[in-house]
Amino acid sequence: MKPLAFNSTPLIYITKIGLSQIFEELEDEKLTSLSVKREVVDEGKRKGVADAMILERLFEKGIFKVVKPENKFFRNSFADKWTSRE
């Protein structure tokens, strides 16, 4: 199985509509970056957003693995793929 890479938008919105259990049900490895975790957990808690606590528990349970992109070409290719307007 290929790992699933998440940015902050799906984490925030899926949690906001009460479907965060979906993340636990996905069998694939779920990856995100430290900056995403900071945005959805730390920044969310600072703003008093209840969803941030739910996401924090998911990170603590190891549902999401925080990784550092090691290949600049990969990062740029990944970003281009998800931001293109095809």
N, CA, C and O of each residue as an XYZ file, in Angstrom:
344
protein
N       0.838     -1.191      0.000
C       0.000      0.000      0.000
C       0.881      1.251      0.000
O       1.951      1.275      0.607
N       0.421      2.257     -0.673
C       1.143      3.522     -0.701
C       0.705      4.372      0.480
O      -0.458      4.330      0.881
N       1.630      5.142      1.038
C       1.249      6.022      2.143
C       0.364      7.158      1.644
O       0.442      7.563      0.484
N      -0.462      7.653      2.522
C      -1.335      8.789      2.229
C      -0.715     10.025      2.857
O      -0.374     10.012      4.040
N      -0.567     11.085      2.090
C       0.009     12.334      2.598
C      -1.110     13.351      2.786
O      -1.907     13.593      1.880
N      -1.154     13.939      3.973
C      -2.208     14.893      4.309
C      -1.633     16.271      4.566
O      -0.619     16.423      5.247
N      -2.302     17.281      4.007
C      -2.018     18.647      4.429
C      -3.103     19.031      5.438
O      -3.917     18.190      5.820
N      -3.119     20.264      5.859
C      -4.026     20.646      6.944
C      -5.504     20.668      6.547
O      -6.365     20.395      7.383
N      -5.806     20.983      5.310
C      -7.208     21.152      4.915
C      -8.071     19.915      5.162
O      -9.104     20.044      5.819
N      -7.713     18.735      4.679
C      -8.582     17.580      4.959
C      -8.621     17.224      6.444
O      -9.656     16.784      6.945
N      -7.511     17.408      7.149
C      -7.517     17.115      8.582
C      -8.526     18.002      9.307
O      -9.300     17.523     10.135
N      -8.512     19.276      8.994
C      -9.417     20.228      9.645
C     -10.869     19.947      9.279
O     -11.717     19.828     10.163
N     -11.161     19.840      7.993
C     -12.557     19.725      7.574
C     -13.180     18.370      7.887
O     -14.347     18.305      8.271
N     -12.430     17.301      7.731
C     -12.986     15.983      8.065
C     -13.261     15.894      9.560
O     -14.263     15.314      9.979
N     -12.376     16.466     10.358
C     -12.594     16.485     11.810
C     -13.765     17.397     12.159
O     -14.586     17.054     13.010
N     -13.845     18.534     11.520
C     -14.902     19.512     11.796
C     -16.305     18.938     11.551
O     -17.248     19.303     12.253
N     -16.451     18.048     10.565
C     -17.774     17.485     10.282
C     -18.033     16.190     11.055
O     -19.028     15.503     10.824
N     -17.120     15.871     11.976
C     -17.350     14.737     12.866
C     -16.984     13.380     12.311
O     -17.489     12.361     12.783
N     -16.116     13.346     11.316
C     -15.754     12.072     10.693
C     -14.294     11.680     10.937
O     -13.709     10.953     10.135
N     -13.711     12.149     12.022
C     -12.290     11.880     12.268
C     -11.982     10.392     12.425
O     -10.830      9.989     12.268
N     -12.977      9.574     12.727
C     -12.739      8.134     12.861
C     -12.299      7.520     11.541
O     -11.701      6.445     11.525
N     -12.589      8.193     10.436
C     -12.160      7.716      9.121
C     -10.643      7.558      9.083
O     -10.123      6.614      8.487
N      -9.945      8.482      9.718
C      -8.488      8.412      9.711
C      -8.000      7.124     10.361
O      -7.026      6.525      9.905
N      -8.667      6.704     11.411
C      -8.268      5.478     12.102
C      -8.620      4.235     11.284
O      -7.957      3.205     11.406
N      -9.637      4.327     10.470
C     -10.093      3.187      9.676
C      -9.262      2.975      8.411
O      -9.258      1.878      7.853
N      -8.570      3.996      7.961
C      -7.724      3.863      6.775
C      -6.531      2.974      7.113
O      -5.825      3.217      8.092
N      -6.313      1.957      6.309
C      -5.232      1.017      6.587
C      -3.872      1.534      6.141
O      -2.846      1.137      6.694
N      -3.855      2.404      5.162
C      -2.590      2.921      4.649
C      -1.904      3.801      5.703
O      -2.553      4.383      6.572
N      -0.585      3.877      5.599
C       0.171      4.767      6.477
C      -0.229      6.197      6.160
O      -0.339      6.569      4.992
N      -0.446      6.995      7.184
C      -0.888      8.372      7.015
C       0.240      9.311      7.429
O       0.663      9.318      8.585
N       0.722     10.103      6.473
C       1.866     10.970      6.689
C       1.470     12.429      6.639
O       0.546     12.815      5.923
N       2.177     13.230      7.402
C       2.012     14.676      7.339
C       3.312     15.305      7.807
O       4.221     14.604      8.251
N       3.402     16.614      7.711
C       4.627     17.309      8.101
C       4.463     17.961      9.473
O       3.356     18.103      9.991
N       5.583     18.345     10.030
C       5.554     19.024     11.323
C       4.800     20.346     11.223
O       4.095     20.724     12.159
N       4.936     21.047     10.113
C       4.229     22.323      9.969
C       2.717     22.120      9.936
O       1.971     22.959     10.441
N       2.258     21.019      9.349
C       0.818     20.718      9.355
C       0.363     20.422     10.774
O      -0.671     20.924     11.214
N       1.126     19.613     11.489
C       0.761     19.305     12.877
C       0.692     20.580     13.708
O      -0.234     20.759     14.499
N       1.654     21.450     13.535
C       1.645     22.726     14.276
C       0.398     23.534     13.955
O      -0.214     24.130     14.842
N       0.029     23.549     12.686
C      -1.146     24.329     12.282
C      -2.438     23.757     12.862
O      -3.248     24.489     13.430
N      -2.624     22.441     12.714
C      -3.914     21.864     13.112
C      -4.024     21.598     14.606
O      -5.131     21.580     15.144
N      -2.906     21.391     15.285
C      -2.957     21.115     16.721
C      -2.575     22.350     17.523
O      -3.408     22.903     18.242
N      -1.333     22.785     17.409
C      -0.850     23.884     18.247
C      -1.607     25.186     18.002
O      -2.072     25.835     18.939
N      -1.721     25.552     16.740
C      -2.418     26.793     16.392
C      -3.908     26.676     16.706
O      -4.525     27.628     17.183
N      -4.477     25.511     16.438
C      -5.882     25.280     16.745
C      -6.173     25.389     18.238
O      -7.167     25.992     18.642
N      -5.297     24.800     19.055
C      -5.485     24.886     20.511
C      -5.331     26.325     20.993
O      -6.063     26.775     21.874
N      -4.374     27.043     20.410
C      -4.166     28.444     20.790
C      -5.419     29.270     20.498
O      -5.746     30.194     21.242
N      -6.114     28.933     19.416
C      -7.332     29.650     19.034
C      -8.574     29.109     19.741
O      -9.662     29.667     19.605
N      -8.408     28.018     20.498
C      -9.540     27.441     21.217
C     -10.463     26.593     20.360
O     -11.647     26.457     20.670
N      -9.943     26.029     19.301
C     -10.732     25.203     18.391
C     -10.807     23.780     18.945
O      -9.776     23.138     19.146
N     -12.009     23.291     19.189
C     -12.195     21.960     19.779
C     -11.615     20.855     18.901
O     -11.122     19.852     19.417
N     -11.668     21.025     17.595
C     -11.157     20.006     16.679
C      -9.671     19.751     16.888
O      -9.184     18.657     16.605
N      -8.956     20.738     17.375
C      -7.524     20.587     17.601
C      -7.248     19.505     18.647
O      -6.253     18.787     18.548
N      -8.110     19.389     19.634
C      -7.931     18.365     20.669
C      -8.140     16.964     20.085
O      -7.428     16.025     20.440
N      -9.097     16.837     19.208
C      -9.355     15.543     18.551
C      -8.151     15.153     17.708
O      -7.689     14.013     17.763
N      -7.647     16.097     16.934
C      -6.491     15.818     16.094
C      -5.252     15.528     16.942
O      -4.444     14.671     16.584
N      -5.103     16.225     18.044
C      -3.967     15.967     18.924
C      -3.986     14.516     19.411
O      -2.947     13.856     19.446
N      -5.154     14.028     19.783
C      -5.262     12.628     20.222
C      -4.888     11.661     19.100
O      -4.249     10.639     19.348
N      -5.280     11.979     17.877
C      -4.919     11.123     16.744
C      -3.401     11.095     16.541
O      -2.831     10.043     16.254
N      -2.758     12.237     16.689
C      -1.303     12.276     16.583
C      -0.668     11.485     17.728
O       0.290     10.743     17.514
N      -1.196     11.641     18.934
C      -0.655     10.924     20.090
C      -0.810      9.413     19.952
O       0.044      8.655     20.412
N      -1.894      8.976     19.323
C      -2.137      7.541     19.120
C      -1.303      6.973     17.968
O      -1.305      5.764     17.735
N      -0.603      7.831     17.261
C       0.216      7.376     16.149
C      -0.552      7.155     14.857
O      -0.054      6.506     13.937
N      -1.755      7.688     14.787
C      -2.556      7.553     13.558
C      -1.850      8.280     12.415
O      -1.819      7.788     11.287
N      -1.290      9.443     12.706
C      -0.530     10.204     11.717
C       0.944     10.140     12.074
O       1.321     10.265     13.239
N       1.763      9.944     11.066
C       3.206      9.941     11.253
C       3.745     11.253     10.700
O       3.528     11.589      9.535
N       4.452     11.989     11.553
C       5.048     13.255     11.140
C       6.402     12.947     10.507
O       7.276     12.344     11.130
N       6.555     13.373      9.263
C       7.795     13.127      8.536
C       8.327     14.429      7.948
O       7.591     15.389      7.719
N       9.609     14.420      7.719
C      10.252     15.557      7.068
C      10.534     15.165      5.626
O      11.273     14.211      5.381
N       9.960     15.884      4.669
C      10.264     15.569      3.271
C      11.763     15.708      3.043
O      12.347     16.751      3.339
N      12.383     14.661      2.517
C      13.835     14.661      2.376
C      14.302     14.972      0.975
O      15.490     15.215      0.760
N      13.406     14.971      0.028
C      13.795     15.159     -1.349
C      13.083     16.388     -1.894
O      11.861     16.385     -2.043
N      13.843     17.441     -2.193
C      13.249     18.692     -2.670
C      12.466     18.479     -3.970
O      11.402     19.070     -4.155
N      12.984     17.646     -4.860
C      12.269     17.360     -6.106
C      10.919     16.725     -5.808
O       9.912     17.097     -6.409
N      10.891     15.764     -4.876
C       9.642     15.114     -4.503
C       8.660     16.130     -3.924
O       7.486     16.145     -4.294
N       9.139     16.973     -3.019
C       8.263     17.989     -2.409
C       7.667     18.876     -3.484
O       6.463     19.129     -3.483
N       8.492     19.348     -4.397
C       8.004     20.241     -5.443
C       7.046     19.526     -6.383
O       6.029     20.093     -6.781
N       7.361     18.286     -6.740
C       6.476     17.518     -7.618
C       5.136     17.269     -6.945
O       4.083     17.385     -7.571
N       5.187     16.927     -5.670
C       3.963     16.666     -4.915
C       3.117     17.936     -4.842
O       1.905     17.895     -5.056
N       3.756     19.051     -4.541
C       3.033     20.321     -4.448
C       2.432     20.698     -5.791
O       1.286     21.142     -5.856
N       3.199     20.524     -6.871
C       2.691     20.851     -8.201
C       1.481     20.007     -8.556
O       0.518     20.506     -9.138
N       1.529     18.736     -8.209
C       0.430     17.824     -8.538
C      -0.860     18.275     -7.862
O      -1.933     18.222     -8.464
N      -0.756     18.713     -6.626
C      -1.952     19.048     -5.868
C      -2.408     20.483     -6.065
O      -3.515     20.834     -5.657
N      -1.587     21.318     -6.678
C      -1.997     22.697     -6.884
C      -2.294     23.002     -8.349
O      -2.690     24.121     -8.674
N      -2.108     22.022     -9.241
C      -2.380     22.276    -10.657
C      -3.897     22.408    -10.863
O      -4.698     21.862    -10.106
N      -4.251     23.139    -11.895
C      -5.662     23.433    -12.187
C      -6.161     22.652    -13.399
O      -7.000     23.157    -14.145
N      -5.676     21.456    -13.608
C      -6.070     20.660    -14.780
C      -7.537     20.360    -14.774
O      -8.036     19.701    -15.686
